[in-house]
């Protein structure tokens, strides 16, 4: 299982992991991946569907997707 940590524009630190085990070789190419992303200020994980090369995606881009998909943080 692969994971990444990104920080969004609101300063929340997210840990994202892929839902399914990584596929090898040509099986993985072109397949979307579902990420489960968590941060302490949001009660439920945010699920994102991203492209198969999400591991090399720019951190600000992934953080922007999370900000757009996440609920308002709890205080």
Secondary structure, 3 states (H helix, E strand, C coil): CCEEEEECCCCCEEEEEECCCCCCHHHCCCCCEEEEEECCCCCCCEEEEECCCHHHCCHHHHHHHHHHHCCCCCC
